[in-house]
Amino acid sequence: MLVQFLYFFTVSRLPLGLGTLLAVLAPVVVALWVRFGKKQPVSNRLWLAIALTLIGLGLVSQIWLGLRFDILGVLAGFALALALALYWLLGEAGQERRDGVSLTMWGFIFASATWAILQPWWSFPFSVLTEMSVPETTTFPALPIWGIMLWGVILGTVIPFLLVLGSLRRIGAQRAGIVATTEPLWAGLIAIFVLGEMLNWMQALGGCVVIAGVVLAETSRRISAEEEAGSLPSPV
């Protein structure tokens, strides 16, 4: 619930590719939690990863020109990273007690009940469902609002959440986080063709540096575990 809300709020205030880049800080948050929350050893490569991530974000936002993006959007992007990291960690832990389908079902039931209180369903303007969308570019055709909502619910929410929980069960939060870091690349490419958004070469370089930092942070957990195992005395 919170992840989806923060994501849509972030991309409503920032360009799609750049807003999504902030979400890939989530694997760094996971690594930090392992180090300081669970008190497990993490490779020194983690600190290099954090530095790379911060440098990359600086290039993306072009801080030497001043904060060029909406401050609320930037803050929402960081909150999105925290919420996504929490979702991965709780999802991985929840797989020990439930299967992915039932876990997703209960998650959506809780989210629906929460939003029914915060924004009652009867207050929704159902009349807009029959209206047609107004595309920002000629690349995208006009579609009925109900079709866009159905697309967002099924292909943008239910199926992705099921796939994420399935990946957490099979490969864990660490490797799932690494795969998830490719999302900004796909989002940026899609935004170029669908929304007409473009990154300059400095922002593109910053995006690559962010992704390199995230991958380095995630692999530092595996390397640290291997180093710890190698330091144990061999059985006689």
Backbone bond lengths (Angstrom), bond angles and torsions (degrees), N, CA, C in turn:
res aa  C-N    CA-C-N  psi(-1)  N-CA   C-N-CA  omega(-1)  CA-C   N-CA-C  phi
1 M - - - 1.462 - - 1.526 110.32 -
2 L 1.340 116.73 -55.23 1.454 120.84 -177.35 1.520 111.39 -67.41
3 V 1.346 116.36 -38.21 1.463 120.10 179.58 1.522 110.52 -61.36
4 Q 1.330 117.06 -47.23 1.456 120.69 -179.19 1.526 111.55 -64.00
5 F 1.339 116.50 -43.48 1.462 120.00 -179.82 1.528 110.92 -61.42
6 L 1.336 116.61 -47.37 1.461 120.40 -178.97 1.523 111.53 -65.85
7 Y 1.333 116.49 -35.15 1.460 118.82 179.33 1.527 110.82 -64.77
8 F 1.324 116.62 -50.11 1.465 119.70 -178.86 1.528 111.19 -65.09
9 F 1.340 117.04 -36.18 1.462 119.59 177.95 1.523 110.32 -66.65
10 T 1.339 116.25 -41.12 1.463 120.20 -179.02 1.518 111.46 -63.21
11 V 1.337 116.94 -50.02 1.466 119.28 -176.92 1.521 111.89 -73.06
12 S 1.343 117.90 -13.99 1.460 119.74 174.00 1.525 111.38 -78.80
13 R 1.342 116.91 -19.85 1.464 121.26 -179.36 1.526 112.51 -105.76
14 L 1.335 116.97 -18.76 1.456 121.97 -177.69 1.523 109.70 -127.00
15 P 1.346 117.92 158.92 1.461 119.66 171.19 1.526 110.49 -56.37
16 L 1.316 116.79 145.86 1.462 121.14 -172.44 1.525 112.65 -56.10
17 G 1.336 117.01 -49.99 1.457 119.57 -177.81 1.517 112.78 -62.34
18 L 1.334 116.86 -41.77 1.463 120.57 -178.27 1.525 111.43 -72.76
19 G 1.327 116.56 -38.06 1.459 119.08 178.10 1.514 111.79 -63.95
20 T 1.323 116.24 -38.76 1.457 120.21 179.32 1.518 111.44 -69.17
21 L 1.334 117.50 -30.89 1.463 120.52 178.61 1.524 112.00 -59.11
22 L 1.318 117.21 -35.36 1.461 119.96 179.90 1.523 111.48 -63.71
23 A 1.324 116.24 -30.10 1.468 119.51 -178.37 1.517 111.97 -67.47
24 V 1.339 118.18 -24.49 1.462 119.46 -177.20 1.521 111.70 -76.50
25 L 1.322 117.86 3.28 1.461 120.08 169.21 1.526 111.23 -72.77
26 A 1.325 117.21 -13.83 1.468 120.70 -176.89 1.526 113.14 -56.61
27 P 1.349 120.50 -44.13 1.465 118.76 177.86 1.526 113.26 -61.71
28 V 1.325 117.32 -31.54 1.465 119.86 175.83 1.521 109.81 -65.62
29 V 1.332 116.68 -40.23 1.464 120.75 177.35 1.528 110.34 -62.23
30 V 1.332 116.79 -39.66 1.465 120.47 178.08 1.524 110.41 -61.05
31 A 1.332 116.55 -45.86 1.459 120.11 179.91 1.529 111.58 -63.45
32 L 1.325 117.06 -39.21 1.466 120.33 177.78 1.527 111.15 -65.29
33 W 1.318 117.06 -37.59 1.466 120.11 178.09 1.530 110.83 -64.86
34 V 1.320 115.89 -40.12 1.464 119.24 178.22 1.523 110.42 -62.21
35 R 1.334 116.29 -40.02 1.468 119.91 -176.71 1.520 112.25 -74.38
36 F 1.334 117.79 -48.69 1.464 120.57 -172.26 1.527 113.07 -101.70
37 G 1.334 117.58 -27.62 1.456 119.88 179.30 1.512 112.85 -83.64
38 K 1.337 116.17 -49.91 1.456 121.18 -179.00 1.519 112.97 -92.19
39 K 1.346 116.18 -4.37 1.465 122.05 177.36 1.530 112.09 59.37
40 Q 1.321 116.60 34.70 1.454 120.81 176.71 1.523 109.36 -98.43
41 P 1.341 117.52 145.30 1.465 119.65 -178.75 1.524 111.78 -65.82
42 V 1.302 115.49 140.38 1.462 122.68 177.95 1.519 107.76 -129.19
43 S 1.304 116.68 141.06 1.456 121.45 -178.38 1.524 111.65 -58.56
44 N 1.339 115.43 149.98 1.466 120.28 176.91 1.529 111.92 -62.30
45 R 1.311 115.73 -16.72 1.468 119.03 177.20 1.517 111.52 -62.51
46 L 1.332 117.31 -19.32 1.464 120.38 179.03 1.520 111.39 -59.33
47 W 1.332 116.76 -42.18 1.468 119.83 -176.92 1.528 110.70 -67.20
48 L 1.331 116.82 -36.43 1.459 119.49 174.60 1.526 110.21 -64.50
49 A 1.328 115.75 -37.63 1.461 120.07 179.20 1.526 111.14 -63.17
50 I 1.330 116.57 -42.61 1.466 120.44 179.18 1.523 110.41 -63.23
51 A 1.344 116.06 -42.17 1.463 119.97 178.91 1.528 110.84 -61.93
52 L 1.333 116.37 -44.40 1.464 119.92 178.75 1.527 111.21 -61.18
53 T 1.324 115.64 -41.20 1.462 119.70 -179.24 1.523 111.41 -63.62
54 L 1.331 116.73 -44.68 1.466 120.14 179.84 1.527 111.28 -65.27
55 I 1.339 116.36 -41.23 1.468 119.73 177.83 1.527 110.38 -62.80
56 G 1.330 115.19 -43.59 1.460 119.16 179.47 1.515 112.60 -61.46
57 L 1.338 116.42 -42.42 1.462 119.64 178.09 1.525 111.19 -64.81
58 G 1.341 115.80 -34.34 1.459 118.88 176.40 1.515 111.75 -63.02
59 L 1.348 116.12 -40.08 1.462 119.92 178.07 1.526 111.26 -68.08
60 V 1.322 116.30 -39.36 1.462 119.99 -179.09 1.528 111.01 -64.11
61 S 1.348 116.29 -45.65 1.468 120.14 -177.33 1.522 112.78 -84.83
62 Q 1.360 117.08 -8.44 1.462 122.21 -179.68 1.529 110.54 51.02
63 I 1.339 115.49 61.18 1.459 121.17 -173.95 1.520 112.59 -65.67
64 W 1.332 117.81 -20.84 1.464 118.89 178.63 1.531 111.87 -70.21
65 L 1.308 116.56 -13.65 1.465 120.91 175.68 1.521 111.66 -100.72
66 G 1.342 116.00 5.62 1.457 120.23 -173.32 1.519 109.50 92.16
67 L 1.293 117.20 160.62 1.457 121.77 -179.50 1.525 108.90 -67.59
68 R 1.308 114.57 107.24 1.459 119.69 -172.76 1.521 113.11 -86.08
69 F 1.318 116.15 -9.22 1.453 118.63 -176.40 1.521 110.92 -112.75
70 D 1.296 115.36 161.21 1.454 122.18 -179.61 1.524 110.02 -57.60
71 I 1.345 117.11 127.51 1.460 121.09 -175.31 1.523 111.24 -64.06
72 L 1.334 117.43 -36.97 1.463 120.10 178.16 1.528 110.81 -65.19
73 G 1.314 116.01 -36.84 1.457 119.37 177.48 1.514 112.18 -65.68
74 V 1.342 116.72 -40.83 1.467 120.83 178.28 1.525 110.57 -64.59
75 L 1.336 116.84 -45.94 1.468 120.48 179.13 1.526 110.88 -62.95
76 A 1.324 116.50 -40.41 1.464 119.78 177.67 1.520 111.02 -64.24
77 G 1.329 116.66 -34.36 1.458 120.06 177.70 1.517 112.25 -64.65
78 F 1.342 116.87 -41.97 1.466 120.00 176.64 1.529 110.75 -66.60
79 A 1.333 116.92 -39.78 1.467 119.99 176.82 1.526 110.53 -63.81
80 L 1.324 116.52 -35.01 1.457 120.90 176.65 1.520 110.95 -62.16
81 A 1.336 116.87 -42.09 1.467 120.37 178.28 1.521 111.14 -61.01
82 L 1.329 117.22 -42.68 1.466 121.03 178.67 1.529 111.06 -64.36
83 A 1.332 116.43 -44.97 1.462 120.15 -179.24 1.525 111.32 -65.30
84 L 1.326 116.79 -38.55 1.461 120.36 -179.94 1.523 111.08 -67.36
85 A 1.337 116.25 -40.27 1.466 119.78 176.85 1.524 110.80 -62.05
86 L 1.323 116.53 -42.16 1.464 120.57 178.28 1.524 110.70 -63.94
87 Y 1.325 116.52 -38.83 1.464 120.42 178.68 1.523 110.79 -62.80
88 W 1.336 117.11 -43.43 1.464 120.31 178.52 1.521 111.64 -62.57
89 L 1.322 116.47 -46.48 1.463 120.39 -177.45 1.527 111.36 -65.21
90 L 1.328 116.97 -45.57 1.460 120.01 178.98 1.530 111.10 -68.83
91 G 1.328 116.47 -35.99 1.461 119.68 178.28 1.513 112.12 -65.07
92 E 1.331 115.85 -40.87 1.465 119.60 177.71 1.522 110.74 -64.53
93 A 1.335 116.71 -41.84 1.466 120.27 178.85 1.526 111.33 -68.25
94 G 1.333 117.07 -37.05 1.456 120.45 -178.48 1.512 113.65 -67.94
95 Q 1.361 116.89 -23.62 1.453 120.46 179.40 1.523 112.28 -64.85
96 E 1.332 117.19 -17.61 1.460 120.13 179.77 1.522 111.50 -74.06
97 R 1.337 117.56 -19.80 1.462 120.69 -175.68 1.525 113.25 -115.88
98 R 1.341 117.34 -24.48 1.465 119.92 -176.70 1.521 110.29 -138.67
99 D 1.330 115.30 160.33 1.453 119.80 172.86 1.517 109.33 -81.21
100 G 1.334 115.34 165.10 1.454 120.09 -174.67 1.515 114.35 -63.43
101 V 1.342 117.83 -35.98 1.466 120.85 -177.89 1.523 111.18 -66.13
102 S 1.339 116.96 -49.31 1.466 119.55 -179.25 1.523 111.21 -67.58
103 L 1.333 116.85 -34.28 1.460 120.16 178.34 1.525 110.29 -65.00
104 T 1.334 115.96 -42.35 1.463 120.10 176.97 1.522 110.98 -64.56
105 M 1.339 116.93 -41.60 1.459 120.80 -179.31 1.523 111.22 -60.19
106 W 1.327 117.07 -48.73 1.458 119.88 -179.51 1.526 111.48 -65.79
107 G 1.314 116.46 -33.61 1.459 119.46 176.85 1.514 112.11 -63.10
108 F 1.336 116.61 -43.64 1.459 120.41 179.57 1.523 111.70 -71.31
109 I 1.334 117.62 -33.53 1.465 120.02 176.25 1.523 110.21 -62.69
110 F 1.326 116.13 -45.25 1.464 120.05 178.63 1.524 110.57 -63.82
111 A 1.341 116.81 -43.00 1.464 120.28 -179.86 1.524 111.11 -63.86
112 S 1.336 117.03 -41.87 1.467 120.71 179.80 1.522 111.27 -63.87
113 A 1.339 116.02 -42.10 1.463 119.46 179.35 1.524 111.17 -64.52
114 T 1.334 115.85 -38.64 1.466 119.78 179.97 1.522 111.12 -65.15
115 W 1.343 116.56 -47.33 1.458 119.38 -179.04 1.520 112.09 -70.41
116 A 1.340 117.66 -26.24 1.463 120.02 175.96 1.519 111.08 -64.65
117 I 1.338 116.13 -27.48 1.465 120.86 177.11 1.528 110.73 -83.91
118 L 1.346 115.96 -46.05 1.465 119.90 -177.04 1.522 111.99 -69.99
119 Q 1.326 116.02 -38.11 1.468 120.41 -179.62 1.532 107.81 -143.22
120 P 1.342 117.55 88.69 1.469 121.85 -173.80 1.525 112.15 -52.46
121 W 1.342 115.39 142.08 1.454 119.81 -175.31 1.524 112.54 -63.29
122 W 1.346 117.38 -29.09 1.467 118.91 -178.53 1.533 112.71 -72.30
123 S 1.339 116.63 -11.36 1.464 119.52 177.17 1.528 111.84 -86.56
124 F 1.326 116.89 -5.24 1.467 120.27 -179.43 1.527 110.34 -72.01
125 P 1.325 118.22 133.87 1.477 120.92 179.63 1.532 111.08 -77.37
126 F 1.313 117.05 83.43 1.464 121.35 -175.44 1.525 112.64 -61.90
127 S 1.317 117.40 -19.60 1.466 119.78 -178.47 1.524 112.14 -64.89
128 V 1.334 117.74 -24.88 1.467 120.09 -178.02 1.521 111.57 -72.09
129 L 1.326 118.49 -16.52 1.461 121.08 -177.13 1.519 112.11 -62.73
130 T 1.319 117.37 -27.64 1.464 120.96 -178.93 1.526 112.34 -88.49
131 E 1.324 117.72 -5.55 1.460 120.77 179.81 1.524 110.14 -79.36
132 M 1.325 115.20 165.77 1.462 121.33 179.29 1.519 109.22 -102.60
133 S 1.320 115.66 145.72 1.459 120.37 178.14 1.521 110.15 -74.57
134 V 1.330 115.52 157.91 1.462 121.68 176.68 1.523 107.35 -112.89
135 P 1.339 118.32 99.29 1.467 120.59 -176.65 1.513 111.77 -65.34
136 E 1.357 115.50 145.10 1.457 120.49 179.39 1.520 111.68 -76.84
137 T 1.320 117.46 -24.95 1.460 121.31 179.14 1.522 108.89 -129.66
138 T 1.323 115.44 162.47 1.462 120.32 178.20 1.522 111.84 -75.58
139 T 1.340 116.91 -9.33 1.461 120.10 179.40 1.513 111.44 -67.10
140 F 1.327 115.94 -32.70 1.464 121.46 -175.27 1.517 109.20 -104.00
141 P 1.325 119.07 127.38 1.468 120.64 179.43 1.521 111.38 -75.54
142 A 1.323 116.16 160.82 1.462 121.05 174.79 1.523 109.03 -71.36
143 L 1.322 115.84 133.05 1.461 121.63 -177.39 1.519 109.71 -128.62
144 P 1.334 118.00 152.82 1.466 119.72 175.50 1.522 110.60 -66.26
145 I 1.320 116.27 145.30 1.460 120.75 -178.00 1.524 111.28 -60.21
146 W 1.336 117.42 -37.81 1.462 119.11 -179.07 1.528 111.18 -63.91
147 G 1.329 117.03 -33.88 1.458 120.36 178.00 1.521 112.02 -67.89
148 I 1.346 116.14 -39.97 1.463 120.01 178.21 1.520 110.62 -66.05
149 M 1.336 116.48 -40.64 1.460 119.88 178.35 1.526 111.10 -64.72
150 L 1.337 116.66 -41.18 1.462 120.16 178.82 1.522 110.58 -63.73
151 W 1.323 116.59 -40.16 1.467 121.79 176.20 1.526 110.02 -60.38
152 G 1.329 116.40 -45.32 1.462 120.29 -178.78 1.515 113.05 -65.51
153 V 1.335 116.31 -36.70 1.468 119.92 -178.59 1.525 111.10 -71.65
154 I 1.340 116.60 -48.19 1.468 120.20 -173.65 1.527 111.68 -82.14
155 L 1.339 116.60 -58.23 1.463 120.34 -174.84 1.521 112.97 -83.78
156 G 1.338 116.97 -20.53 1.456 119.00 -178.34 1.509 114.77 -102.14
157 T 1.342 117.25 -8.74 1.466 119.35 -176.56 1.525 112.31 -133.54
158 V 1.335 117.29 -64.16 1.468 120.50 -172.42 1.527 111.68 -64.00
159 I 1.332 117.23 -54.48 1.465 120.12 -177.71 1.528 112.07 -63.19
160 P 1.354 119.87 -46.26 1.470 118.52 177.40 1.524 113.47 -58.70
161 F 1.333 118.03 -40.94 1.457 119.75 -179.61 1.521 110.95 -65.75
162 L 1.333 117.68 -39.26 1.460 120.47 176.89 1.527 111.10 -63.65
163 L 1.328 116.57 -41.74 1.461 120.42 179.99 1.526 111.51 -66.77
164 V 1.333 116.82 -39.29 1.464 120.00 179.25 1.517 110.80 -63.66
165 L 1.338 116.86 -47.03 1.462 119.81 179.72 1.522 111.11 -64.40
166 G 1.335 116.67 -35.39 1.459 119.17 176.31 1.514 111.94 -64.94
167 S 1.330 116.86 -39.98 1.464 119.77 178.45 1.521 111.58 -69.50
168 L 1.337 117.16 -34.82 1.464 119.95 177.83 1.526 110.97 -63.75
169 R 1.324 116.56 -36.12 1.459 119.85 179.12 1.527 110.94 -68.40
170 R 1.325 116.86 -37.82 1.458 120.53 -172.12 1.525 113.85 -90.38
171 I 1.321 117.75 -35.55 1.468 118.69 -175.67 1.521 113.17 -123.99
172 G 1.330 118.83 -5.10 1.455 121.20 176.80 1.517 113.01 82.24
173 A 1.327 115.25 167.36 1.466 121.32 -175.72 1.518 112.04 -65.43
174 Q 1.343 117.23 -34.14 1.459 119.78 -176.50 1.519 111.48 -64.47
175 R 1.322 117.62 -55.83 1.458 120.62 -177.93 1.527 111.37 -70.72
176 A 1.334 117.43 -33.99 1.465 119.80 176.57 1.525 110.46 -63.01
177 G 1.337 116.38 -36.97 1.457 120.27 177.46 1.514 112.43 -64.17
178 I 1.343 115.99 -38.19 1.464 119.80 178.86 1.528 110.36 -62.79
179 V 1.327 116.35 -45.68 1.466 119.93 178.79 1.527 110.55 -62.67
180 A 1.333 116.68 -38.52 1.466 120.83 -177.60 1.520 112.62 -65.44
181 T 1.343 117.41 -21.48 1.465 119.47 -179.41 1.520 112.65 -69.22
182 T 1.322 117.98 -11.68 1.465 119.38 176.55 1.528 111.85 -79.41
183 E 1.331 117.54 -8.35 1.468 120.44 -177.83 1.524 113.17 -57.80
184 P 1.358 120.03 -44.64 1.464 118.68 179.79 1.522 113.45 -60.31
185 L 1.333 116.94 -32.99 1.457 119.39 178.43 1.527 110.39 -63.59
186 W 1.328 116.11 -45.53 1.460 119.69 178.61 1.521 111.05 -68.29
187 A 1.336 116.94 -40.33 1.465 120.30 179.72 1.525 110.79 -62.88
188 G 1.340 116.22 -42.58 1.457 119.87 179.47 1.517 112.22 -64.17
189 L 1.341 116.24 -42.31 1.460 120.04 179.27 1.525 111.34 -65.10
190 I 1.330 116.08 -43.05 1.467 119.64 179.36 1.527 110.64 -65.45
191 A 1.351 116.78 -39.84 1.464 120.54 -179.45 1.525 111.58 -63.96
192 I 1.334 116.97 -32.18 1.465 120.24 178.98 1.526 110.48 -63.69
193 F 1.325 116.61 -45.03 1.463 120.66 -174.57 1.526 112.87 -84.98
194 V 1.344 117.29 -32.33 1.461 120.26 -174.96 1.521 111.92 -93.08
195 L 1.348 116.95 -45.51 1.464 121.11 -174.75 1.522 113.33 -102.62
196 G 1.318 117.37 -9.23 1.453 119.83 179.88 1.515 114.01 74.36
197 E 1.350 118.05 15.88 1.461 121.44 178.70 1.530 109.62 -80.40
198 M 1.320 115.62 144.04 1.456 120.58 -179.13 1.522 109.82 -132.65
199 L 1.336 116.67 145.56 1.459 122.67 172.83 1.517 108.26 -104.74
200 N 1.339 116.40 141.54 1.456 117.67 172.40 1.527 108.79 -78.64
201 W 1.327 116.24 172.93 1.462 119.14 -172.96 1.522 111.86 -65.05
202 M 1.344 117.64 -31.47 1.458 120.48 179.47 1.530 111.01 -69.24
203 Q 1.311 116.82 -41.12 1.459 120.37 178.22 1.526 111.35 -68.00
204 A 1.327 116.41 -38.22 1.463 119.75 177.07 1.524 110.90 -63.86
205 L 1.336 116.30 -41.14 1.465 120.18 176.73 1.518 110.44 -62.51
206 G 1.330 116.94 -43.02 1.456 120.61 178.05 1.515 112.33 -60.97
207 G 1.326 117.04 -39.06 1.457 120.31 177.58 1.515 111.90 -62.53
208 C 1.330 116.67 -40.51 1.466 120.20 177.47 1.521 111.18 -65.24
209 V 1.334 117.10 -38.41 1.465 120.58 179.03 1.527 110.68 -66.43
210 V 1.338 116.95 -40.23 1.469 120.36 177.01 1.521 110.49 -59.40
211 I 1.311 116.64 -47.71 1.461 120.53 -178.72 1.526 110.64 -64.30
212 A 1.338 117.31 -39.15 1.465 119.96 177.07 1.522 110.86 -61.69
213 G 1.330 116.98 -40.66 1.459 120.51 178.51 1.513 112.53 -65.39
214 V 1.324 116.81 -39.90 1.465 120.49 179.93 1.520 110.75 -66.37
215 V 1.327 117.15 -45.00 1.464 120.62 178.56 1.524 110.57 -62.14
216 L 1.331 117.02 -40.96 1.458 120.80 178.63 1.519 110.83 -63.78
217 A 1.330 117.31 -39.22 1.465 120.79 178.88 1.517 111.52 -64.67
218 E 1.322 116.26 -41.27 1.460 119.34 -179.19 1.523 111.74 -69.28
219 T 1.325 117.64 -43.26 1.462 119.70 -179.08 1.515 111.49 -70.00
220 S 1.328 117.87 -20.37 1.468 119.73 178.61 1.517 111.00 -64.74
221 R 1.323 117.64 -29.39 1.464 120.19 177.92 1.521 110.39 -66.78
222 R 1.326 117.06 -42.93 1.457 120.57 -179.44 1.518 110.82 -67.81
223 I 1.335 116.44 -43.12 1.456 120.02 -179.16 1.512 110.82 -64.65
224 S 1.333 116.36 -39.44 1.457 120.07 178.73 1.521 111.02 -61.68
225 A 1.334 116.80 -41.02 1.463 120.15 179.24 1.522 110.95 -65.40
226 E 1.340 116.67 -38.35 1.454 119.61 178.96 1.521 111.23 -67.26
227 E 1.346 116.62 -39.25 1.456 119.66 178.50 1.514 111.14 -65.48
228 E 1.350 115.91 -39.10 1.455 119.76 179.39 1.522 110.71 -65.34
229 A 1.344 116.61 -41.07 1.456 120.10 179.25 1.521 111.03 -66.96
230 G 1.339 116.33 -35.44 1.453 119.72 179.52 1.509 113.54 -70.52
231 S 1.340 116.60 -22.73 1.461 120.02 -179.29 1.518 112.78 -81.66
232 L 1.351 117.87 -10.98 1.455 120.82 179.80 1.516 109.97 -73.73
233 P 1.340 117.89 143.27 1.462 120.25 179.76 1.520 111.28 -66.85
234 S 1.307 115.70 143.39 1.456 120.40 179.50 1.517 110.09 -73.45
235 P 1.338 117.53 143.03 1.463 119.63 178.79 1.516 111.55 -66.22
236 V 1.306 116.75 142.50 1.468 121.98 -178.79 1.526 109.22 -84.11
